[in-house]
Amino acid sequence: MAIEISKVIQDWVPRGSKIVDFGCGDGTLLKKLMDEKDVQGYGVEINDKKILSCIEKNVPVIKLDIDLGLHDFEFSNFDMSIMARSIQCLRNPNIALEKMLSLSKTCVVTLPNLGYWRCRINLAVGKMPVTPDLPSSWYETENIHLCTIRDFENLCEEQSITIKEKFFIGPKNKKGIMSSINPNFFATEGVYLLEKK
Amino acid sequence: MKIETNIFDFDEGILLENGIKLSSFKLMVETYGELNESKSNGVLLCHAFSGNHHAAGKNADGLVGWWDQLVGPDKAIDTNKFFVVCCNNLGGCSGSSGPTEINPLSDEIYGNNFPQVSVEDWVNSQKMLSDRLGISKWHFIVGGSLGGMQALQWAISYPDSVNRAGILAAAARSSTQNIAMNEVARESIRKDPNFCNGDYIKNNKRPKDGIKAARMLGHITYLSEKHMDLRFGRKYQEEGSKVSGNVDFEVENYLQYKGEKFSESFDANSYIIMTKAMDGYDIAADSKTLEENMANIKASLLIIGFNSDWLYPPARGKEIQIAAINQNIKSSYIVLDGEQGHDSFLFHSEKYSKAIKKFIES
């Protein structure tokens, strides 16, 4: 994860809170949050190699398929759930969002923006987008539910989810001026802090 | 690797969970490696139902310990770094107080008079052993199957004495199916004409056939269907190597051989006591839930399940993990494929050993 994004998330995480990171990867973000924000953190991951990296970092981790396992945390009372660049890989992103906000007070979602201008050019010439941020071909990508910034914000509106904070990242993980002025066209990634209305 | 085998006598006795008092008892204990000066590098291994104190290395009889693949110099549990302890549990038949030992009160062999013990009793007796060794806090307590239940119970009963606990191929309670399988095994022992209501030692008999049949059933439940297929398939046993005339298939020969070997070394009353202890274990047996009972845990937990294990399937471990999260306990849960079914916890595999090593050395 880009340094800027993890820093943004870090600012949003309440000190000493209980959080779950869905698709936590090698546990880098959680480790940082545990060290610097004193959180009680749990990672959820499916890849064994990444799970072992979490254990090495002393980051609690659970091997689980997020598509199947969100309901397991019904009574876990998390303050915050995080899903960084994973929601577009799920079978039902809308249901996942709903679930995340039922098992935690707030939730952080980051997602790649299919509305980014380079994606649009790809589509304009009749090809599925392949960009530095979305490098895989259509037949091997894990991103089965890509959307644009606008799509995502519309979904939040439809599901009565409040966008408390948002932050946009441009190419090369930089916070460019253009990506704040017109994120749906210039941002490669959106970072959201969400809450149930 | 420095190996020591010793008997520890506890003349103060122990009050068992069922109210019966053992006026004195002894534990057969094996240790590997050396305890550091601050006594902070202790690792306690809890054995499964038919295991014993001999966990690693070769003993005087040339037998390799039950967890030798994971315990030893530079292995997952590195005896160069840790002082590893394993004891034969109360009620066992490898030198600790149990049905085959002399009852100091009557000077006769306990036989079927040895009281039923429980997982909690084992943990309490292991705590007494810890005190004797001067280890006030174990760096790691770990076990597979019934041993995993002890590791979990340790974290619950003595929260200040456990730094980390490893719960492998285990559960917070025996399932109905577990109990059912054990009952078939026990029944085959009881119905052996040489069992004599458990009084076979006095009658100079051994219910070998019953133990053998029980163990053969057990072995089926420890392996996975796939593993059996891969290992034996439908291959016929070669004529010259058949252990009995009844054998056609390799798998039959394997079960016959394993059952026979086990029946020569394991005691029938111990079999019944150990399986009864396993069946009886249920963290939530009192009015409290699993979560409430786990509330005091201070240790970090590592829970590992194996996909090929149908005796204690991974979902049973996940149940403990979710309860741990709900109680804000630091806990990790991993599922590995583990081709050997329930027995997978006994064998080294790269990810398995790494997970344990990283967990205890992180």
Interface residues (C-beta under 8 A of the other chain):
Chain A: K18 Q40 Y42 D48 I51 L52 C54 I55 E56 K57 N58 P60 V61 I62 K63 L64 D72 F73 F75 S76 N77
Chain B: S300 L302 K318 Q321 I322 I325 N326 N328 K330 S331 S332 Y333 I334 V335 L336 K351 K354 A355 K358 F359 S362
